[in-house]
């Protein structure tokens, strides 16, 4: 007789693919196996940054975000590949499809990691056996290694998956956090970045255990509401559910690029903004969203970045509209100094079918031209029913039919579209 694997306690997995991009490249080209491999955003030494690298490359001191020229100094035999996002997307979808064979409670958080809630799993396997089978199948069927953390909540599962890499499986129970987690440096805690760790040092908190016992008032004064949240996590408290639908929640779509060399050529800057606007527009159309706010980022040097935004009276998605808003911001806020990096981001996103367009002096004439079409659509709806025809909008029910495994996420998540 099959029974649930637990009674009254949640069992959460965090599945984290090891060196995902590099591993996918090795899966497609077996000759790369066992060699130091790195994926770089651009193979030019000035712009090239290591996105990820194999464990063989890490043995030489190569690290993520390291400049490519430095990585080649540390490892002259380094094999560098450009990202192939179509390839990574396919592997990611295959990975999540495999996870869904065990439960429908799968929450992707990026292209290469996700949570599973196997609390209600009914079958012959224990939780550790499920993890072992998943790890074995991912390696055998997709040639992709992973590490898996098993815990009663998402935070502890995430911490556990980081403890044994590559190809590790770690169980972290709440009763073990004092012995295992608390001695760790607070900077190693999920959710604590370098800046937060530096702030915590100012109140003599350097370990996770010290954070767990931290003064509530001090933490709230220093970090706001996040201080209270981090203290709870340090004590092993995390009530967040595994939410398969959370991946569709995104607030912005953006893109940025580093110029080949610092430039004050306005024509080059405009051309760069045009390309960025085109990319952002294409992604917005794939997601069927409109933007109420366009943001422009201008970076002059490593430590000098200016970010400005423009609120729009009407939501937009077209490349020309995005470019127009971004160029307005450039002309208003660029100080004429050579620019190193430009970024364009569409913010305050809304779904097309939830957006109401406001007619004003500038859009009335354009909309008036479409009035005969609107009248025809209205007549059809009166005769055949509302919603019979939708202009430029995907029917969600149709789009979702037969695509239960579709994933929509942000940054890396956009590669899953």
C-alpha positions in Angstrom: 0.0 0.0 0.0 1.4 3.4 -1.0 1.5 6.1 1.7 2.7 9.7 1.9 6.3 9.9 2.7 5.7 12.2 5.7 3.0 12.9 8.3 2.5 16.5 9.3 5.9 17.8 8.1 6.7 19.4 4.8 9.5 17.9 2.6 11.0 20.5 0.3 13.7 19.9 -2.3 15.9 22.5 -3.8 17.3 21.2 -7.1 20.4 23.1 -8.2 22.1 22.2 -11.5 25.9 22.2 -11.3 27.7 24.7 -13.6 24.6 24.5 -15.8 25.7 26.3 -19.0 29.1 24.6 -19.0 27.4 21.2 -18.3 25.0 21.7 -21.2 27.9 22.4 -23.5 29.6 19.2 -22.3 26.4 17.3 -22.9 26.3 18.5 -26.5 30.1 18.1 -27.1 31.5 15.1 -25.2 35.0 16.2 -26.1 34.7 19.0 -23.5 34.2 16.6 -20.6 36.9 16.7 -18.0 38.4 20.0 -19.4 38.4 23.5 -18.1 35.4 25.1 -19.8 34.0 28.6 -19.3 31.0 30.4 -20.8 31.6 34.2 -21.4 29.1 36.8 -22.4 31.6 38.2 -25.0 34.9 36.6 -26.1 36.5 40.1 -26.4 38.9 40.4 -23.4 37.7 43.9 -22.4 34.0 43.0 -22.3 34.3 39.3 -21.6 33.0 38.2 -18.2 32.8 34.6 -17.0 29.1 33.6 -16.7 29.9 30.2 -15.4 32.7 27.6 -15.6 33.3 23.9 -15.1 34.7 22.6 -11.9 37.9 21.7 -13.8 38.3 25.5 -14.5 37.5 26.4 -10.9 40.4 24.3 -9.8 42.6 26.8 -11.5 41.0 29.7 -9.6 38.5 30.7 -12.4 35.3 32.2 -10.9 32.0 33.5 -12.1 32.0 37.3 -12.9 35.8 37.2 -13.3 37.1 39.1 -16.4 38.0 36.8 -19.2 41.6 38.1 -19.5 42.2 37.3 -15.8 40.6 33.8 -16.2 43.0 33.1 -19.1 45.9 34.2 -17.1 45.0 31.7 -14.3 44.1 28.9 -16.8 45.9 29.3 -20.2 44.2 26.2 -21.5 40.7 27.5 -20.7 38.1 26.6 -23.4 35.7 29.5 -23.8 32.3 29.2 -25.4 29.7 31.9 -26.1 26.3 31.4 -24.5 23.8 29.4 -26.5 20.5 30.3 -24.8 18.3 28.2 -27.1 20.3 25.2 -26.1 20.1 26.1 -22.4 16.4 26.7 -22.6 15.7 23.3 -24.1 17.8 21.6 -21.4 16.1 23.6 -18.7 12.6 22.7 -19.9 13.6 19.0 -20.1 14.9 19.2 -16.5 11.7 20.8 -15.1 9.6 18.3 -17.1 11.5 15.5 -15.4 10.9 17.1 -11.9 7.1 17.3 -12.6 6.9 13.6 -13.1 7.2 13.4 -9.3 5.0 16.3 -8.3 3.1 19.2 -9.8 4.4 21.4 -7.0 7.5 22.6 -8.8 8.6 26.2 -8.6 11.3 27.3 -11.0 13.3 30.2 -9.7 15.8 30.5 -12.6 16.9 28.6 -15.6 18.9 26.1 -13.6 17.3 25.8 -10.2 13.9 25.2 -8.6 12.0 24.0 -5.6 9.8 20.9 -5.2 7.3 20.1 -2.5 7.1 16.3 -2.3 5.1 16.3 1.0 2.1 14.7 -0.7 4.0 12.3 -2.9 2.3 8.9 -2.9 4.5 6.0 -4.0 7.1 3.4 -2.9 10.1 5.8 -2.6 11.3 7.6 0.5 12.3 11.3 0.1 16.0 10.4 -0.1 15.2 7.8 -2.7 13.3 10.3 -4.8 16.3 12.7 -4.7 18.7 9.9 -5.6 16.5 8.9 -8.5 16.1 12.4 -9.8 19.8 13.0 -9.6 20.6 9.7 -11.4 18.0 10.4 -14.2 19.2 13.9 -14.8 22.7 12.6 -15.2 21.8 9.6 -17.3 19.0 11.1 -19.5 20.2 14.7 -19.9 23.9 14.3 -19.0 23.5 17.1 -16.5 24.8 16.9 -12.9 22.9 18.5 -10.0 22.9 18.9 -6.2 19.8 18.5 -4.1 18.9 19.9 -0.7 16.2 18.3 1.4 14.6 20.2 4.3 11.3 21.2 5.9 11.3 24.6 4.2 12.6 26.5 1.2 15.4 28.4 3.0 16.9 25.3 4.6 16.6 23.3 1.3 18.5 26.1 -0.5 21.2 26.2 2.1 21.5 22.4 2.0 21.9 22.2 -1.8 24.9 24.5 -1.6 26.7 22.2 0.9 27.8 19.4 -1.4 28.8 20.3 -5.0 28.9 18.8 -7.5 26.4 15.8 -7.4 25.6 16.1 -3.7 22.4 15.3 -1.8 22.1 16.9 1.7 19.4 16.6 4.3 19.2 19.6 6.7 16.8 19.2 9.6 15.6 22.1 11.7 17.1 20.5 14.8 20.5 20.5 13.1 20.8 24.2 12.3 22.5 25.2 15.6 25.3 22.7 14.9 25.5 23.1 11.1 24.3 26.6 10.1 25.1 28.8 13.1 28.9 28.5 12.9 28.9 29.6 9.2 29.9 33.1 8.2 26.7 35.3 7.8 27.9 36.2 4.2 27.3 32.5 3.3 23.6 32.7 4.2 21.1 32.7 1.4 19.6 36.2 1.2 22.6 38.0 2.7 24.6 39.9 0.1 28.0 41.5 0.6 26.5 44.9 1.5 24.2 43.4 4.1 27.0 41.4 5.6 29.1 44.6 5.9 26.2 46.3 7.6 25.8 43.4 10.0 29.4 43.6 11.0 28.8 47.1 12.3 26.6 45.6 15.1 29.1 42.7 15.6 27.2 40.0 13.7 29.6 37.9 11.7 28.0 34.4 11.9 24.5 33.0 11.2 24.3 32.0 14.9 24.9 35.6 16.0 22.2 36.8 13.5 19.8 34.2 14.9 20.3 35.7 18.4 20.4 39.3 17.2 18.6 42.2 18.8 15.2 42.8 17.1 15.4 46.5 17.4 18.9 46.8 16.1 18.2 44.6 13.1 15.0 46.5 12.2 16.8 49.8 12.5 19.7 48.6 10.4 17.9 46.5 7.7 14.2 47.4 8.0 11.7 44.6 7.6 14.4 42.5 6.0 16.2 42.3 9.4 13.3 40.5 11.0 13.0 38.2 8.0 16.7 37.3 8.0 16.6 36.6 11.8 13.7 34.2 11.3 15.5 32.4 8.5 18.7 32.1 10.6 16.5 30.3 13.2 15.2 28.0 10.5 11.7 29.6 10.1 10.4 30.0 6.6 6.7 29.5 5.8 6.8 30.3 2.1 4.9 27.7 0.0 6.3 26.2 -3.1 4.3 28.1 -5.7 4.3 26.8 -9.3 2.6 30.0 -10.5 5.1 32.5 -9.0 7.4 32.3 -12.0 4.9 34.3 -14.0 5.2 37.2 -11.6 7.7 39.8 -13.0 7.8 43.5 -12.6 10.3 44.6 -15.3 12.1 43.6 -18.5 15.4 45.1 -19.2 18.7 44.7 -21.2 22.1 46.3 -21.0 25.3 46.2 -22.9 28.9 47.3 -22.4 30.2 49.4 -25.3 33.4 48.1 -27.1 35.1 51.2 -25.7 34.1 54.2 -23.6 32.3 56.5 -26.1 30.8 60.0 -26.3 29.6 59.5 -29.8 25.9 60.3 -29.6 25.2 58.4 -32.8 26.7 55.3 -31.4 24.8 55.7 -28.1 21.5 56.2 -30.0 22.2 53.1 -32.1 22.9 51.1 -28.9 19.7 52.3 -27.3 17.8 51.3 -30.5 19.2 47.8 -30.2 18.4 47.5 -26.5 14.9 48.9 -27.1 14.3 46.3 -29.9 15.3 43.5 -27.5 13.1 44.8 -24.7 10.2 45.2 -27.0 10.5 41.7 -28.4 10.5 40.2 -24.9 7.5 42.3 -23.9 5.6 41.1 -26.9 6.4 37.5 -26.1 5.0 38.0 -22.6 2.0 40.1 -23.8 2.7 43.0 -21.5 2.8 46.8 -21.7 5.0 49.2 -19.8 4.1 52.4 -17.9 7.6 53.4 -17.1 11.0 53.4 -19.0 14.3 53.4 -17.2 17.7 54.3 -18.6 21.0 53.3 -16.9 24.2 55.2 -17.9 27.5 53.9 -16.6 30.6 56.1 -17.0 33.0 54.0 -15.0 33.1 51.2 -12.6 31.9 53.3 -9.7 29.8 55.9 -11.5 26.3 54.9 -12.6 23.3 57.1 -13.2 19.8 55.6 -13.4 16.8 57.7 -14.5 13.2 56.8 -15.4 10.3 58.4 -17.2 6.6 57.7 -16.3 4.4 57.4 -19.4 0.8 58.6 -19.8 0.0 55.6 -21.9 1.4 52.1 -21.7 3.8 51.1 -24.5 5.5 48.0 -26.0 6.7 49.2 -29.5 10.4 49.5 -30.1 10.1 53.1 -31.4 8.2 54.2 -28.3 10.7 52.6 -25.9 13.6 54.2 -27.8 11.9 57.6 -27.8 11.5 57.5 -24.0 15.1 56.2 -23.5 16.5 58.9 -25.8 14.6 61.6 -24.0 16.3 60.4 -20.8 19.7 60.3 -22.4 19.5 63.8 -23.8 18.3 65.1 -20.4 20.7 63.3 -18.1 23.8 62.5 -20.1 26.6 64.9 -19.0 28.6 64.4 -22.2 31.3 62.2 -20.6 32.4 58.9 -22.3 29.9 56.2 -21.6 30.9 52.6 -20.7 27.5 50.9 -20.4 23.9 51.6 -21.3 20.8 49.8 -20.1 17.1 50.1 -21.0 14.4 48.7 -18.7 10.6 48.6 -19.1 9.0 48.9 -15.7 5.5 48.9 -14.1 4.4 46.1 -16.4 0.8 45.2 -17.0 -0.8 42.4 -19.1 -2.2 43.7 -22.4 -5.7 42.5 -21.6 -5.7 44.2 -18.2 -4.5 47.6 -19.6 -6.8 50.4 -20.4 -5.5 52.9 -22.9 -6.1 56.6 -22.1 -7.0 58.7 -25.0 -5.4 62.1 -25.1 -4.5 64.8 -27.6 -1.6 62.8 -29.0 -3.4 59.4 -29.4 -6.9 60.5 -30.3 -6.2 61.0 -34.0 -4.5 57.6 -34.4 -7.3 55.9 -32.5 -10.0 57.7 -34.5 -8.6 56.1 -37.7 -9.4 52.7 -36.2 -13.0 53.6 -35.3 -14.5 51.7 -38.3 -12.6 48.6 -37.2 -13.8 49.1 -33.6 -17.4 49.4 -34.9 -17.1 46.1 -36.9 -15.7 44.3 -33.8 -18.4 45.6 -31.7 -21.1 44.4 -34.2 -19.5 40.9 -34.2 -19.4 40.8 -30.4 -23.0 41.7 -30.2 -24.0 39.0 -32.7 -21.6 36.1 -31.5 -20.7 37.1 -28.0 -18.1 39.1 -26.1 -14.5 38.0 -26.7 -15.1 36.3 -30.0 -12.3 38.4 -31.5 -9.3 39.7 -29.7 -6.9 42.2 -31.4 -3.2 41.5 -30.8 -3.9 39.5 -27.6 -3.3 35.9 -26.9 -6.3 33.9 -25.6 -4.9 32.7 -22.3 -7.0 29.5 -22.2 -5.8 28.6 -25.7 -2.2 29.5 -25.0 -2.2 27.5 -21.8 -3.8 24.4 -23.3 -1.4 21.6 -23.7 1.5 23.7 -22.3 1.3 23.0 -18.6 5.1 22.9 -18.3 5.6 26.3 -19.8 7.9 28.4 -17.6 8.2 32.2 -17.5 10.8 33.8 -15.3 13.0 36.9 -15.3 16.8 37.6 -16.1 17.7 34.0 -16.7 14.0 33.3 -16.6 13.5 35.1 -19.9 15.5 32.3 -21.6 12.8 29.9 -20.7 10.2 31.7 -22.8 
